[in-house]
Amino acid sequence: MKFSDLRYLAAYLVPLSCFAGLYFGGWASPGALYVGFLLVPGIELFVPAAARKEDEAILEAKSKISFFDNLLYLNVPILYYIVGYYVWLLSLGEMTTGELIMSVFNVGVLLGVCGINVAHELGHRQDRFSRWMARLLLIPALYSHFTLEHNYGHHLNVGTPEDPATARKNETVYQFWIRSILNGFRNAWAIGDKMLKTSGRPQWMHEVRLGQIAQFIFLGFVVALAGWTSLFPYLGAALIGILALESVNYIEHYGLLRKPLTSGRYEPMTESHSWNSNHELGRIMLFELVRHADHHYQTTRKYQALRHLDQSPQLPYGYPMSILLALIPPVWFKVMNPLVDQLQRD
């Protein structure tokens, strides 16, 4: 392990800023919004992306260092502590209207980044402990079906019309949100049904159903601790976290479709079917999610060992800035459509 590997500790700026926003309130109440959508894109505009490559032997050695895994696991107690603190603040009813609104976005970013994003990484691990940590991270975000659909649906159908998490060219992010959320949930149920039939297990063991039960129990605790009025801001925060994740899905594969073959199947998935980003700060904050091409190329490769692949198309901006651009469809199309067209010609 190198001293430079400690840079991943900067990922905790998201939960730290979220907690600070809740604790101090007032001008600080946006919390994680300052870090995710002001600090990071601001720095990345002036710091060029670096396509550094490391020797495969070094990356293999990194994959066996527990420090990197523990950084992920630590998100579980941190997330539950901050969410618990948020629910307690809601029970007090002392936040101003502005602070309450900002808290929804602040905690939403936390649920998206430290919840769903980290669960995405752990959900690809083979060991049972990591998979349970992923489930625990998804419950507060109310997106417990994500890993099932992502692993057994998205990774199989990415870049095809069958994949709800692949954005079509000229599809706005707002249209994508609706299609991806609804169809993703429907696909997760279908995948769970198929697994039940294959294994012969009873219906109550349907993974999506168990996840929904866990979420309802979690929301029951929220209501019991902070009252029914707390349910609305919490549901709002969970929705922001989900939309943050789906916005990432939108930019990761925008316009990159696999060609249909005469056999009726699609061409194999390659590194050219995912948008990559080498912007350093975004890589750290999202635990290398932005090196998405290599993630699809080898799904079990741990985040600290993901590589820059020369054939993968590169986003002109990092993920946070790309999300901001996607929220303004005419600007997004103007920036990205020429790049998509060039890739299709090549």
C-alpha positions as CSV (number, residue, x, y, z in Angstrom):
1,M,0.0,0.0,0.0
2,K,1.2,3.5,-0.9
3,F,0.8,6.7,1.0
4,S,-1.1,8.1,-2.0
5,D,-3.8,5.4,-1.5
6,L,-4.9,7.4,1.6
7,R,-6.5,9.8,-0.9
8,Y,-9.6,7.6,-0.8
9,L,-10.2,9.0,2.7
10,A,-11.4,12.1,0.9
11,A,-14.6,10.2,0.0
12,Y,-15.7,10.8,3.6
13,L,-16.0,14.5,2.8
14,V,-19.5,13.6,1.6
15,P,-20.8,12.3,4.9
16,L,-18.8,14.8,6.9
17,S,-20.3,17.7,4.9
18,C,-23.8,16.2,5.2
19,F,-23.5,16.0,9.0
20,A,-22.1,19.5,9.2
21,G,-25.1,20.8,7.1
22,L,-27.5,19.1,9.5
23,Y,-25.6,20.2,12.6
24,F,-25.0,23.9,11.8
25,G,-28.0,24.6,9.7
26,G,-28.5,28.0,8.1
27,W,-26.1,28.7,5.3
28,A,-24.4,25.4,5.9
29,S,-27.6,23.4,5.5
30,P,-26.9,22.4,1.8
31,G,-24.0,20.3,3.3
32,A,-23.1,17.6,0.8
33,L,-24.4,19.7,-2.1
34,Y,-21.5,22.1,-1.6
35,V,-19.0,19.2,-2.0
36,G,-20.7,17.2,-4.7
37,F,-22.0,19.9,-7.0
38,L,-19.8,22.9,-6.2
39,L,-16.4,21.9,-4.9
40,V,-15.8,18.8,-7.0
41,P,-17.0,20.1,-10.4
42,G,-15.3,23.5,-9.7
43,I,-11.9,21.8,-9.1
44,E,-12.3,19.4,-12.0
45,L,-12.9,22.2,-14.5
46,F,-9.3,23.4,-13.8
47,V,-7.6,20.1,-13.1
48,P,-7.2,18.0,-16.3
49,A,-8.1,14.3,-16.3
50,A,-5.2,12.0,-15.8
51,A,-5.1,8.6,-17.5
52,R,-2.5,7.1,-15.3
53,K,-1.8,3.4,-15.7
54,E,-0.5,1.0,-13.0
55,D,1.2,-2.3,-13.5
56,E,-1.2,-5.2,-13.3
57,A,0.8,-6.8,-10.5
58,I,0.4,-3.6,-8.4
59,L,-3.3,-3.6,-9.0
60,E,-3.6,-7.3,-8.1
61,A,-1.7,-6.6,-4.8
62,K,-4.1,-3.7,-4.1
63,S,-7.1,-6.0,-4.5
64,K,-5.9,-8.0,-1.4
65,I,-5.3,-5.1,0.9
66,S,-8.1,-4.9,3.5
67,F,-7.8,-1.1,4.0
68,F,-9.8,-0.5,0.8
69,D,-12.5,-2.9,1.8
70,N,-12.8,-1.4,5.2
71,L,-13.3,2.0,3.7
72,L,-16.5,0.7,2.1
73,Y,-17.7,-1.2,5.2
74,L,-17.3,2.0,7.3
75,N,-20.0,3.6,5.3
76,V,-22.6,1.4,7.0
77,P,-22.3,2.8,10.5
78,I,-21.7,6.3,9.2
79,L,-24.8,6.2,7.0
80,Y,-27.1,4.9,9.8
81,Y,-25.7,7.3,12.3
82,I,-26.3,10.4,10.1
83,V,-29.7,9.1,9.0
84,G,-30.6,8.6,12.7
85,Y,-29.4,12.1,13.5
86,Y,-31.5,13.4,10.7
87,V,-34.6,11.6,11.9
88,W,-34.0,13.0,15.4
89,L,-33.8,16.5,14.0
90,L,-37.0,16.0,12.2
91,S,-38.6,14.9,15.5
92,L,-37.6,18.2,17.1
93,G,-39.4,20.2,14.4
94,E,-37.0,23.1,14.9
95,M,-35.7,23.4,11.3
96,T,-36.8,26.4,9.3
97,T,-38.6,25.8,6.0
98,G,-35.4,26.6,4.1
99,E,-33.3,24.3,6.3
100,L,-35.9,21.5,5.9
101,I,-35.8,21.8,2.1
102,M,-32.0,21.8,2.0
103,S,-31.9,18.9,4.4
104,V,-33.9,16.8,1.9
105,F,-31.3,17.4,-0.8
106,N,-28.3,17.2,1.6
107,V,-29.4,13.8,3.0
108,G,-30.4,12.7,-0.5
109,V,-26.9,13.1,-1.8
110,L,-25.6,11.1,1.2
111,L,-28.1,8.3,0.5
112,G,-27.1,8.2,-3.2
113,V,-23.3,8.4,-2.7
114,C,-22.7,6.6,0.6
115,G,-25.7,4.4,0.3
116,I,-26.5,3.2,-3.3
117,N,-23.1,3.9,-4.8
118,V,-21.2,2.0,-2.1
119,A,-23.8,-0.8,-2.2
120,H,-23.2,-1.1,-5.9
121,E,-19.5,-1.8,-5.3
122,L,-20.2,-4.3,-2.5
123,G,-23.0,-5.9,-4.3
124,H,-20.6,-7.2,-6.9
125,R,-18.4,-8.9,-4.3
126,Q,-18.6,-12.7,-4.0
127,D,-18.4,-13.0,-0.2
128,R,-21.6,-13.1,1.8
129,F,-20.5,-10.3,4.3
130,S,-20.1,-7.8,1.5
131,R,-23.4,-8.6,0.0
132,W,-25.1,-8.1,3.4
133,M,-23.4,-4.8,3.8
134,A,-24.8,-3.8,0.4
135,R,-28.3,-4.7,1.5
136,L,-27.9,-2.7,4.7
137,L,-26.8,0.4,2.7
138,L,-29.8,0.1,0.3
139,I,-32.5,-0.1,2.9
140,P,-32.3,3.6,4.1
141,A,-32.2,4.7,0.4
142,L,-35.4,2.6,-0.2
143,Y,-33.8,1.0,-3.2
144,S,-33.3,-2.5,-2.0
145,H,-34.0,-4.1,-5.4
146,F,-31.1,-2.3,-7.0
147,T,-28.4,-5.0,-6.7
148,L,-30.6,-7.7,-8.1
149,E,-31.6,-5.8,-11.2
150,H,-28.2,-4.3,-11.7
151,N,-26.2,-7.5,-11.4
152,Y,-28.5,-9.8,-13.3
153,G,-30.3,-7.4,-15.6
154,H,-28.2,-4.3,-16.4
155,H,-24.9,-6.1,-16.8
156,L,-26.4,-8.6,-19.1
157,N,-28.5,-6.2,-21.3
158,V,-26.5,-3.0,-21.1
159,G,-26.4,-1.1,-24.4
160,T,-29.6,-2.7,-25.7
161,P,-33.2,-1.7,-25.8
162,E,-33.9,-4.3,-23.1
163,D,-31.9,-2.4,-20.5
164,P,-33.8,0.4,-18.7
165,A,-30.5,1.7,-17.3
166,T,-29.1,2.5,-20.8
167,A,-30.0,6.1,-21.9
168,R,-31.0,6.5,-25.5
169,K,-29.6,9.3,-27.6
170,N,-31.8,12.5,-27.4
171,E,-33.6,11.0,-24.3
172,T,-33.7,13.6,-21.6
173,V,-32.6,12.7,-18.1
174,Y,-36.2,13.4,-16.9
175,Q,-37.6,10.8,-19.3
176,F,-34.9,8.4,-18.3
177,W,-35.6,8.7,-14.6
178,I,-39.2,7.5,-15.1
179,R,-38.3,4.7,-17.5
180,S,-35.3,3.4,-15.6
181,I,-37.0,3.5,-12.2
182,L,-40.2,1.8,-13.2
183,N,-38.7,-0.8,-15.6
184,G,-35.8,-1.5,-13.3
185,F,-38.2,-2.3,-10.4
186,R,-40.3,-4.5,-12.8
187,N,-37.2,-6.3,-14.0
188,A,-36.0,-6.9,-10.5
189,W,-39.3,-8.7,-9.7
190,A,-39.0,-10.8,-12.8
191,I,-35.4,-11.8,-12.0
192,G,-36.4,-12.6,-8.4
193,D,-39.3,-14.8,-9.7
194,K,-36.9,-16.7,-12.0
195,M,-34.5,-17.3,-9.2
196,L,-37.3,-18.6,-7.0
197,K,-38.4,-21.1,-9.6
198,T,-34.8,-22.3,-10.3
199,S,-34.0,-22.8,-6.6
200,G,-37.4,-24.1,-5.6
201,R,-37.7,-21.7,-2.6
202,P,-41.0,-20.5,-1.3
203,Q,-42.5,-17.1,-2.4
204,W,-41.8,-15.4,0.9
205,M,-38.1,-15.7,0.1
206,H,-38.4,-13.5,-3.0
207,E,-35.5,-11.1,-2.6
208,V,-37.4,-8.0,-3.7
209,R,-40.3,-8.8,-1.4
210,L,-37.9,-9.2,1.6
211,G,-36.2,-5.9,0.7
212,Q,-39.6,-4.1,0.6
213,I,-40.5,-5.6,4.0
214,A,-37.2,-4.3,5.4
215,Q,-37.8,-0.9,4.0
216,F,-41.3,-0.7,5.5
217,I,-39.9,-1.7,8.9
218,F,-37.3,1.0,8.5
219,L,-39.9,3.6,7.7
220,G,-41.9,2.4,10.6
221,F,-39.0,3.3,12.9
222,V,-38.8,6.7,11.3
223,V,-42.5,7.4,12.0
224,A,-42.3,5.9,15.5
225,L,-39.3,8.1,16.4
226,A,-40.3,11.4,14.6
227,G,-44.0,11.2,13.7
228,W,-45.9,11.0,10.5
229,T,-44.8,14.4,9.3
230,S,-41.2,13.2,9.2
231,L,-42.2,10.7,6.6
232,F,-42.5,13.3,3.8
233,P,-39.1,14.9,4.1
234,Y,-37.5,11.5,4.5
235,L,-39.2,10.1,1.5
236,G,-38.1,13.2,-0.4
237,A,-34.5,12.6,0.7
238,A,-34.7,8.9,-0.5
239,L,-36.1,10.1,-3.8
240,I,-33.2,12.5,-4.3
241,G,-30.7,9.7,-3.6
242,I,-32.5,7.5,-6.1
243,L,-32.5,10.3,-8.7
244,A,-28.8,10.9,-8.1
245,L,-28.0,7.3,-8.8
246,E,-30.2,7.2,-11.9
247,S,-28.6,10.4,-13.1
248,V,-25.2,8.6,-12.9
249,N,-26.8,5.7,-14.8
250,Y,-28.0,8.2,-17.5
251,I,-24.5,9.6,-18.2
252,E,-22.7,6.2,-18.0
253,H,-24.1,4.7,-21.2
254,Y,-25.8,7.7,-22.9
255,G,-26.3,6.9,-26.6
256,L,-23.9,3.9,-26.5
257,L,-25.9,1.0,-28.0
258,R,-24.7,-2.5,-29.1
259,K,-25.3,-3.4,-32.7
260,P,-27.8,-6.2,-33.4
261,L,-26.4,-9.2,-35.2
262,T,-28.0,-11.3,-37.9
263,S,-28.3,-14.1,-35.3
264,G,-30.8,-12.0,-33.4
265,R,-28.4,-11.3,-30.6
266,Y,-26.4,-8.2,-30.0
267,E,-22.6,-7.7,-30.4
268,P,-20.6,-8.5,-27.3
269,M,-20.2,-5.9,-24.6
270,T,-16.9,-4.1,-24.9
271,E,-15.1,-1.2,-23.2
272,S,-16.6,1.1,-26.0
273,H,-20.1,0.8,-24.5
274,S,-19.5,2.8,-21.3
275,W,-18.5,6.4,-20.8
276,N,-15.3,6.7,-18.7
277,S,-13.9,9.5,-16.7
278,N,-10.4,10.0,-15.3
279,H,-11.1,13.1,-13.3
280,E,-9.3,12.4,-10.1
281,L,-11.5,13.9,-7.4
282,G,-14.7,12.3,-8.9
283,R,-12.9,9.0,-8.9
284,I,-12.1,9.3,-5.2
285,M,-15.5,10.5,-4.1
286,L,-17.4,7.7,-5.9
287,F,-14.9,5.0,-5.2
288,E,-13.8,4.7,-8.9
289,L,-17.3,4.3,-10.2
290,V,-16.3,6.7,-13.0
291,R,-13.9,4.0,-14.4
292,H,-17.1,2.4,-15.6
293,A,-15.8,0.8,-18.7
294,D,-13.4,-1.5,-16.9
295,H,-16.1,-2.2,-14.3
296,H,-18.3,-3.6,-17.1
297,Y,-15.4,-5.4,-18.6
298,Q,-14.6,-7.3,-15.4
299,T,-17.5,-6.9,-12.9
300,T,-15.7,-8.6,-10.0
301,R,-12.6,-6.3,-10.2
302,K,-12.5,-4.2,-7.0
303,Y,-12.7,-0.4,-7.2
304,Q,-9.0,0.2,-6.3
305,A,-7.9,-2.0,-9.2
306,L,-10.1,-0.6,-11.9
307,R,-8.1,0.6,-15.0
308,H,-8.2,3.2,-17.6
309,L,-9.0,1.5,-20.9
310,D,-7.8,3.2,-24.0
311,Q,-10.7,2.2,-26.2
312,S,-13.4,3.5,-23.8
313,P,-15.0,6.8,-24.7
314,Q,-14.1,9.6,-22.4
315,L,-16.6,12.1,-20.9
316,P,-15.5,15.7,-21.4
317,Y,-16.3,16.5,-17.8
318,G,-16.4,14.5,-14.5
319,Y,-19.5,12.9,-13.2
320,P,-20.8,15.8,-11.0
321,M,-20.5,18.3,-13.8
322,S,-21.9,15.9,-16.3
323,I,-25.0,15.5,-14.1
324,L,-25.4,19.2,-13.9
325,L,-25.3,19.5,-17.7
326,A,-27.7,16.6,-18.0
327,L,-30.3,18.5,-16.0
328,I,-30.3,21.1,-18.9
329,P,-31.1,18.8,-21.8
330,P,-30.3,21.2,-24.7
331,V,-26.8,21.8,-23.2
332,W,-26.3,18.1,-22.6
333,F,-27.3,17.2,-26.2
334,K,-25.1,19.9,-27.6
335,V,-22.1,18.6,-25.7
336,M,-22.7,14.8,-26.0
337,N,-24.5,14.2,-29.3
338,P,-21.5,15.1,-31.5
339,L,-19.4,12.7,-29.4
340,V,-21.9,9.9,-29.8
341,D,-22.1,10.5,-33.5
342,Q,-18.4,10.4,-33.9
343,L,-18.3,7.1,-32.0
344,Q,-20.9,5.6,-34.3
345,R,-18.9,6.7,-37.4
346,D,-15.8,5.2,-36.0
